[in-house]
Amino acid sequence: MTDLGKNTLWHGRFGEPPSEALLAFTESLSFDRRLAFHDIVGSRAHVTILAKQNIVSGEERDSILAALDTVETEISEQTFEYFPTDEDIHTAIERRVTELAGTAGAKLHTGRSRNDQIATGMRLWWRDAGRELGVRIVALQEVLVSRAKDAGEVILPGYTHLQRAQPVMLAHHLLAHFWALDRDVDRLDDALARSDVSPLGAGALAGSSLPLDPHAAATALGFSRAFENSLDAVGDRDFVAEALFVLALTQVHLSRIGEEVVLWSSDEFGFIRLADAYSTGSSMLPQKKNPDIAELARAKSGRLIGNLAGFLATLKGLPLSYNRDLQEDKEPLFDAFDQCSRALVALSGLLDTATFMEERAEIAASAATLAATDIAEWLVSNGTPFREAHAIVGSVVRQAIERGVALEELVEIHPQLGPDAVAILAPGGSVARRTTAGGAGPVAVARQLLMADERLQLRRSRLSI
């Protein structure tokens, strides 16, 4: 057998080397090398357990740990040399450890399979990546709260069906995105808690005849618990699917922010002006200032939804336990994390530096028709059944539109309305009447801002920000 074949981890079973086509199709080193440091962490824990159980000597343990330190340095300094037969990062690291530690290095894989090894590395990576994602979500939440405080009592139209519905405070609108993102952090916390299980010690699928200690390994790696079933441990990728869902839904929420930025920054709306540093221009149209960050935040949601759907389809028909299909867990997860993380950072900067065109927004929110519901509710407070009140106000609005007359004029002369109802149509009056908890009025929004600050304090504490 050629050296190409002898460098594989499984060469003993085969009489000829792997084909170039096989190596090209099955390799994962091109994308799983980002797991290198987490693989080294897992290997350190594993060899420490081997020594504790007297499976390797203390001297061999020290030699392997020293080799792992060298490998970590080489990878950090980008001097690590990869070979054509390095199928994945695990193969590459073990090969180099064996080169450095000799016979002791060849014992690193004792009692371990790449099946439990990769499952461990992925969970370690997601633990770190999940925290990083949480930090970036909270950073965007902080921007939203800051801008909400800056907005004071500025109002703008609230929309349903993309039609002007009722005026709301700009702060209230921004905080709506804050609470959506807060649910994303909750989902992230839940997903990380469920993934907090160590698969190390499950072996290929059935554990080991050697006296390993999965619980000690879990403790050494900082997991809260070890696996209960070895078949499940190496075949479980629920945590990847959950991570992809958290990322996809977070990106959907970023997409909604992006959509509003696109609309609001247009001349037709004119509610926001983007900073030059967070905008792009046109290669042909000199006057253009484009909201590319917002558009891409919107577009990336489709990509992340695709990552989730594709991976669920991969999992759908797999028998227990490990199958090479599970190699397809890495690229969608890495991609989803990268895209969502970049979108969070870019949107944070965009919103932090944008200028809200307060006068334009308040003019749009001051149209008398936006207070129609308030007039109906005023009638209700005076004893009129709501359905009847709705019909009365709807009729007056229709007449104003058809006759081209100001709504105030018709309200004032209506026998069931009059001057008291006209006062409700004054700019800003509708918002001031919003007194229910969680509503868009000044008092309710002030309470909401306090709640948001408390939530941010809790998030920062849990994430050690």
C-alpha positions as CSV (number, residue, x, y, z in Angstrom):
1,M,0.0,0.0,0.0
2,T,1.3,3.5,-0.8
3,D,2.0,6.1,1.8
4,L,-1.3,7.8,0.7
5,G,-3.2,4.8,2.0
6,K,-1.1,4.3,5.1
7,N,-1.9,7.8,6.3
8,T,-5.6,7.1,6.7
9,L,-7.0,6.2,10.1
10,W,-8.5,3.0,8.7
11,H,-5.7,1.7,6.4
12,G,-5.3,-1.7,8.2
13,R,-8.6,-3.0,6.8
14,F,-7.9,-2.1,3.1
15,G,-5.5,-3.6,0.6
16,E,-5.4,-0.6,-1.7
17,P,-5.3,3.2,-1.1
18,P,-8.3,5.4,-1.3
19,S,-9.1,6.8,-4.7
20,E,-8.6,10.5,-5.5
21,A,-12.3,10.7,-6.2
22,L,-13.2,9.3,-2.8
23,L,-10.9,11.7,-1.0
24,A,-12.2,14.7,-3.0
25,F,-15.9,13.8,-2.3
26,T,-15.6,12.8,1.3
27,E,-13.2,15.3,2.8
28,S,-14.4,17.9,5.3
29,L,-11.2,19.5,6.2
30,S,-12.0,22.5,4.0
31,F,-14.8,23.5,6.4
32,D,-14.3,21.6,9.6
33,R,-10.9,23.0,10.4
34,R,-12.7,25.8,12.3
35,L,-13.3,23.1,14.9
36,A,-9.6,22.7,15.5
37,F,-9.4,24.3,18.9
38,H,-12.5,22.6,20.2
39,D,-11.1,19.2,18.9
40,I,-8.0,19.9,20.9
41,V,-10.0,20.7,24.0
42,G,-11.8,17.4,23.7
43,S,-8.6,15.5,23.1
44,R,-7.0,17.0,26.2
45,A,-10.0,15.9,28.3
46,H,-9.9,12.4,26.7
47,V,-6.3,11.7,27.3
48,T,-6.5,13.0,30.9
49,I,-9.3,10.5,31.5
50,L,-7.3,7.7,29.9
51,A,-4.4,8.5,32.3
52,K,-6.8,8.7,35.3
53,Q,-8.1,5.2,34.4
54,N,-4.5,3.9,33.9
55,I,-5.1,3.2,30.3
56,V,-2.1,5.4,29.4
57,S,0.8,6.3,31.7
58,G,1.3,9.7,33.2
59,E,4.4,10.1,31.0
60,E,2.4,9.2,27.9
61,R,-0.3,11.7,28.9
62,D,2.2,14.5,29.4
63,S,3.8,13.7,26.0
64,I,0.4,13.8,24.3
65,L,-0.6,17.0,26.0
66,A,2.6,18.7,25.0
67,A,2.1,17.6,21.4
68,L,-1.5,19.0,21.6
69,D,0.0,22.3,22.8
70,T,2.4,22.4,19.9
71,V,-0.4,21.6,17.4
72,E,-2.5,24.4,19.0
73,T,0.3,26.9,18.5
74,E,1.0,25.8,15.0
75,I,-2.7,26.2,14.0
76,S,-2.8,29.6,15.8
77,E,0.3,30.8,13.9
78,Q,-0.9,29.2,10.7
79,T,2.2,27.1,10.4
80,F,0.4,23.8,10.7
81,E,0.9,21.6,7.6
82,Y,-2.1,19.7,6.2
83,F,-1.7,16.5,4.1
84,P,-3.8,15.3,1.2
85,T,-4.9,12.3,3.3
86,D,-6.2,14.5,6.1
87,E,-9.8,13.8,5.6
88,D,-10.9,16.1,8.4
89,I,-9.5,18.2,11.2
90,H,-9.5,15.2,13.6
91,T,-7.3,13.2,11.3
92,A,-4.9,16.1,10.8
93,I,-4.5,16.7,14.5
94,E,-4.1,13.1,15.5
95,R,-1.5,12.6,12.7
96,R,0.5,15.6,13.9
97,V,0.3,14.5,17.5
98,T,1.6,11.1,16.6
99,E,4.5,12.7,14.6
100,L,5.4,14.7,17.7
101,A,4.7,12.2,20.5
102,G,5.6,9.0,18.7
103,T,4.1,5.8,20.2
104,A,2.3,7.8,22.9
105,G,0.6,9.9,20.3
106,A,-0.8,6.7,18.7
107,K,-2.7,6.1,21.9
108,L,-4.6,9.3,21.7
109,H,-7.5,7.7,20.0
110,T,-7.8,4.8,22.5
111,G,-11.5,4.2,23.4
112,R,-12.6,7.0,21.1
113,S,-14.2,7.2,17.7
114,R,-14.5,10.0,15.3
115,N,-18.2,9.6,15.9
116,D,-18.2,10.7,19.5
117,Q,-15.2,13.0,18.8
118,I,-17.0,15.1,16.2
119,A,-20.2,15.2,18.2
120,T,-18.3,16.5,21.2
121,G,-16.4,19.1,19.1
122,M,-19.6,20.4,17.5
123,R,-21.3,20.8,20.9
124,L,-18.3,22.6,22.2
125,W,-18.2,24.9,19.2
126,W,-21.9,25.6,19.4
127,R,-21.6,26.5,23.1
128,D,-19.1,29.2,22.3
129,A,-20.8,30.3,19.1
130,G,-24.1,30.5,20.9
131,R,-22.8,32.8,23.5
132,E,-21.2,35.0,20.8
133,L,-24.6,35.1,19.0
134,G,-26.3,36.1,22.3
135,V,-23.8,38.9,22.8
136,R,-24.5,40.3,19.3
137,I,-28.3,40.0,19.7
138,V,-28.1,41.9,23.0
139,A,-25.9,44.6,21.3
140,L,-28.7,45.2,18.8
141,Q,-31.2,45.3,21.5
142,E,-29.2,47.9,23.3
143,V,-29.1,50.1,20.2
144,L,-32.9,49.8,19.9
145,V,-33.4,50.8,23.5
146,S,-31.0,53.7,23.1
147,R,-32.7,55.0,20.0
148,A,-36.1,54.5,21.6
149,K,-35.0,56.7,24.5
150,D,-33.6,59.3,22.1
151,A,-36.9,59.4,20.2
152,G,-38.8,60.9,23.2
153,E,-42.5,61.3,22.3
154,V,-42.0,61.4,18.5
155,I,-44.9,59.7,16.7
156,L,-45.2,58.0,13.3
157,P,-48.0,56.0,11.7
158,G,-48.5,52.4,12.8
159,Y,-49.4,50.1,9.9
160,T,-51.6,47.1,9.3
161,H,-51.6,45.7,5.8
162,L,-49.0,48.4,5.1
163,Q,-51.8,50.9,5.3
164,R,-51.7,53.7,7.9
165,A,-53.7,52.5,10.9
166,Q,-53.1,54.4,14.1
167,P,-50.3,56.7,15.3
168,V,-47.8,55.2,17.7
169,M,-44.7,56.5,19.4
170,L,-41.5,55.8,17.5
171,A,-40.1,54.4,20.7
172,H,-42.9,51.9,20.9
173,H,-42.2,50.8,17.3
174,L,-38.5,50.3,18.0
175,L,-39.2,48.4,21.2
176,A,-41.5,46.0,19.2
177,H,-38.3,44.8,17.5
178,F,-36.5,44.6,20.9
179,W,-39.1,42.1,22.3
180,A,-38.9,40.0,19.2
181,L,-35.1,39.7,19.5
182,D,-35.6,39.0,23.2
183,R,-37.6,35.9,22.4
184,D,-34.7,34.9,20.1
185,V,-32.3,35.1,23.1
186,D,-34.8,33.0,25.1
187,R,-34.8,30.4,22.4
188,L,-31.0,30.5,22.2
189,D,-30.8,29.9,25.9
190,D,-33.1,26.9,25.7
191,A,-31.3,25.4,22.7
192,L,-27.9,25.8,24.5
193,A,-29.3,24.1,27.6
194,R,-30.5,21.1,25.6
195,S,-27.2,20.8,23.8
196,D,-25.2,20.8,27.1
197,V,-24.5,17.1,27.0
198,S,-21.2,15.4,26.5
199,P,-21.1,12.5,23.9
200,L,-17.4,11.7,24.8
201,G,-17.1,8.1,25.7
202,A,-19.9,6.8,23.5
203,G,-17.3,5.5,21.0
204,A,-18.4,4.6,17.6
205,L,-21.9,3.6,18.8
206,A,-21.8,1.2,21.8
207,G,-19.4,2.7,24.3
208,S,-16.2,0.8,25.2
209,S,-14.9,-2.2,26.9
210,L,-12.2,0.0,28.4
211,P,-12.8,1.6,31.8
212,L,-13.7,5.0,30.5
213,D,-15.5,7.6,32.6
214,P,-18.0,9.6,30.4
215,H,-19.2,11.6,33.5
216,A,-15.7,12.7,34.4
217,A,-15.1,13.6,30.8
218,A,-18.3,15.7,30.8
219,T,-17.2,17.5,34.0
220,A,-13.7,18.1,32.5
221,L,-15.3,19.7,29.4
222,G,-17.7,21.9,31.3
223,F,-20.8,20.0,30.2
224,S,-23.6,19.7,32.8
225,R,-24.2,16.0,32.1
226,A,-23.1,13.0,30.0
227,F,-25.1,11.1,27.5
228,E,-27.6,8.4,28.6
229,N,-27.5,6.3,25.5
230,S,-24.4,5.8,23.3
231,L,-26.4,5.2,20.1
232,D,-28.3,8.4,20.6
233,A,-25.1,10.3,21.6
234,V,-23.3,9.8,18.3
235,G,-26.4,10.0,16.1
236,D,-28.1,13.0,17.7
237,R,-28.0,16.2,15.8
238,D,-31.1,17.7,17.3
239,F,-28.9,20.5,18.7
240,V,-27.8,21.4,15.2
241,A,-31.4,21.6,14.0
242,E,-32.4,23.7,17.0
243,A,-29.4,26.0,16.4
244,L,-30.4,26.4,12.8
245,F,-34.0,27.2,13.8
246,V,-32.8,29.8,16.3
247,L,-30.6,31.4,13.7
248,A,-33.2,31.3,11.0
249,L,-35.9,32.9,13.1
250,T,-33.5,35.5,14.4
251,Q,-32.6,36.3,10.8
252,V,-36.3,36.5,10.0
253,H,-36.7,39.1,12.7
254,L,-33.7,41.0,11.2
255,S,-35.3,40.7,7.8
256,R,-38.4,42.5,9.1
257,I,-36.2,45.3,10.5
258,G,-34.4,45.4,7.1
259,E,-37.7,45.7,5.3
260,E,-38.8,48.6,7.4
261,V,-35.5,50.4,6.8
262,V,-35.9,49.9,3.1
263,L,-39.4,51.4,3.2
264,W,-38.6,54.2,5.7
265,S,-35.5,55.3,3.9
266,S,-37.3,55.7,0.5
267,D,-38.6,59.1,-0.6
268,E,-42.1,57.8,-0.4
269,F,-41.8,57.3,3.3
270,G,-38.9,59.5,4.3
271,F,-38.9,58.5,8.0
272,I,-35.2,57.7,8.2
273,R,-31.9,58.8,6.7
274,L,-29.0,56.4,6.7
275,A,-25.4,57.4,7.5
276,D,-23.1,57.3,4.5
277,A,-20.9,54.7,6.2
278,Y,-23.8,52.3,6.3
279,S,-25.1,52.9,2.7
280,T,-24.0,52.2,-0.8
281,G,-24.2,54.1,-4.1
282,S,-25.1,53.3,-7.6
283,S,-22.6,52.5,-10.4
284,M,-24.8,54.5,-12.8
285,L,-27.2,56.8,-10.9
286,P,-25.2,59.5,-9.1
287,Q,-28.1,60.5,-6.9
288,K,-28.7,57.1,-5.3
289,K,-28.1,56.1,-1.7
290,N,-29.0,52.5,-1.3
291,P,-29.9,50.5,1.9
292,D,-27.9,47.5,1.0
293,I,-27.4,46.3,4.6
294,A,-31.1,46.2,5.1
295,E,-31.8,44.5,1.8
296,L,-29.2,41.8,2.5
297,A,-30.5,41.3,6.0
298,R,-33.8,40.6,4.3
299,A,-32.4,38.3,1.7
300,K,-30.2,36.3,4.1
301,S,-33.4,35.0,5.8
302,G,-34.2,32.9,2.8
303,R,-30.7,31.4,2.9
304,L,-30.9,30.5,6.6
305,I,-34.4,29.0,6.2
306,G,-32.9,26.9,3.4
307,N,-30.1,25.7,5.7
308,L,-32.7,24.6,8.2
309,A,-35.0,22.9,5.8
310,G,-32.1,21.2,4.0
311,F,-30.6,19.8,7.2
312,L,-34.0,18.5,8.5
313,A,-34.3,16.7,5.2
314,T,-30.9,15.2,5.7
315,L,-31.9,13.9,9.2
316,K,-35.3,12.7,8.1
317,G,-34.5,9.1,7.0
318,L,-31.3,8.2,8.9
319,P,-31.2,5.0,10.8
320,L,-29.3,4.7,14.1
321,S,-26.7,5.5,14.8
322,Y,-23.9,7.4,13.0
323,N,-24.0,7.9,9.3
324,R,-21.7,9.9,7.1
325,D,-24.7,12.0,6.1
326,L,-24.2,13.8,9.4
327,Q,-21.1,15.4,8.0
328,E,-23.6,17.7,6.4
329,D,-24.3,19.3,9.7
330,K,-21.3,21.7,9.7
331,E,-21.6,23.8,6.6
332,P,-25.2,24.9,7.1
333,L,-24.6,25.7,10.8
334,F,-21.3,27.5,10.2
335,D,-22.9,29.5,7.3
336,A,-26.1,30.3,9.3
337,F,-24.0,31.5,12.2
338,D,-21.7,33.6,10.1
339,Q,-24.5,35.3,8.1
340,C,-26.7,36.0,11.1
341,S,-23.7,37.3,13.2
342,R,-22.7,39.7,10.4
343,A,-26.2,40.9,9.9
344,L,-26.5,41.7,13.6
345,V,-23.4,43.7,13.6
346,A,-24.2,45.6,10.4
347,L,-27.8,46.4,11.5
348,S,-26.6,47.5,14.9
349,G,-24.3,50.0,13.2
350,L,-26.9,51.1,10.7
351,L,-29.6,51.8,13.3
352,D,-27.1,53.4,15.7
353,T,-26.0,56.0,13.1
354,A,-29.3,56.6,11.3
355,T,-31.2,59.9,11.6
356,F,-34.9,59.6,12.2
357,M,-36.8,62.3,10.2
358,E,-39.1,63.2,13.1
359,E,-41.0,66.0,11.4
360,R,-41.8,63.9,8.4
361,A,-42.9,61.0,10.6
362,E,-45.1,63.2,12.8
363,I,-46.8,64.8,9.8
364,A,-47.7,61.4,8.4
365,A,-49.0,60.3,11.9
366,S,-51.1,63.4,12.3
367,A,-53.7,62.7,9.6
368,A,-57.1,63.0,11.2
369,T,-58.3,59.6,9.8
370,L,-55.7,57.8,12.0
371,A,-57.8,58.8,15.0
372,A,-61.0,57.3,13.7
373,T,-60.9,54.4,16.2
374,D,-60.5,56.9,19.0
375,I,-63.7,58.6,18.0
376,A,-65.5,55.3,17.9
377,E,-64.2,54.5,21.3
378,W,-65.3,57.9,22.5
379,L,-68.8,57.1,21.4
380,V,-68.5,53.7,23.2
381,S,-67.6,55.5,26.4
382,N,-70.8,57.6,26.0
383,G,-72.9,54.5,25.7
384,T,-73.0,53.7,22.0
385,P,-72.5,50.0,21.1
386,F,-69.2,49.6,19.4
387,R,-70.6,48.1,16.1
388,E,-72.9,51.2,15.8
389,A,-70.0,53.5,16.7
390,H,-67.8,51.9,14.1
391,A,-70.5,52.4,11.4
392,I,-71.0,56.0,12.3
393,V,-67.3,56.9,12.1
394,G,-66.8,54.8,9.0
395,S,-69.6,56.7,7.3
396,V,-68.2,60.1,8.2
397,V,-64.7,59.1,6.9
398,R,-66.2,57.9,3.7
399,Q,-68.1,61.1,3.2
400,A,-65.0,63.2,3.9
401,I,-63.1,61.2,1.2
402,E,-65.8,61.3,-1.4
403,R,-66.6,65.0,-0.9
404,G,-63.0,66.1,-0.5
405,V,-63.8,67.7,2.8
406,A,-61.7,67.7,6.0
407,L,-62.7,65.0,8.4
408,E,-62.8,67.6,11.2
409,E,-65.6,69.6,9.5
410,L,-67.9,66.6,9.2
411,V,-67.2,65.4,12.7
412,E,-68.0,68.8,14.1
413,I,-71.4,69.0,12.5
414,H,-72.4,65.4,13.0
415,P,-75.3,65.2,15.5
416,Q,-73.7,62.3,17.5
417,L,-70.2,63.8,17.5
418,G,-69.5,67.5,17.6
419,P,-66.7,69.7,19.1
420,D,-65.7,67.2,21.8
421,A,-65.0,64.6,19.1
422,V,-63.1,67.1,17.0
423,A,-60.6,67.6,19.9
424,I,-59.7,63.9,19.6
425,L,-58.4,64.5,16.1
426,A,-55.7,67.0,17.2
427,P,-52.2,65.9,16.3
428,G,-50.8,63.7,19.0
429,G,-54.1,63.4,20.8
430,S,-54.7,59.8,19.7
431,V,-51.3,58.5,21.1
432,A,-51.9,60.3,24.4
433,R,-55.1,58.3,24.8
434,R,-53.3,55.0,24.7
435,T,-53.1,54.1,28.4
436,T,-53.3,50.3,28.4
437,A,-50.3,48.4,29.6
438,G,-48.0,47.5,26.6
439,G,-49.7,50.1,24.5
440,A,-48.3,52.9,22.4
441,G,-48.9,55.9,24.7
442,P,-46.3,57.8,26.7
443,V,-47.0,56.3,30.1
444,A,-47.1,52.8,28.8
445,V,-43.9,53.2,26.7
446,A,-42.1,54.7,29.7
447,R,-42.9,51.5,31.7
448,Q,-41.9,49.4,28.7
449,L,-38.5,51.1,28.6
450,L,-37.9,50.3,32.3
451,M,-38.7,46.7,31.6
452,A,-36.4,46.7,28.6
453,D,-33.6,48.1,30.7
454,E,-34.2,45.4,33.4
455,R,-34.2,42.7,30.7
456,L,-30.9,44.0,29.2
457,Q,-29.3,43.9,32.7
458,L,-30.3,40.3,33.1
459,R,-29.0,39.4,29.6
460,R,-25.6,41.1,30.3
461,S,-25.3,39.3,33.6
462,R,-26.0,35.9,32.1
463,L,-23.7,36.5,29.2
464,S,-21.0,38.1,31.4
465,I,-20.9,41.1,29.2
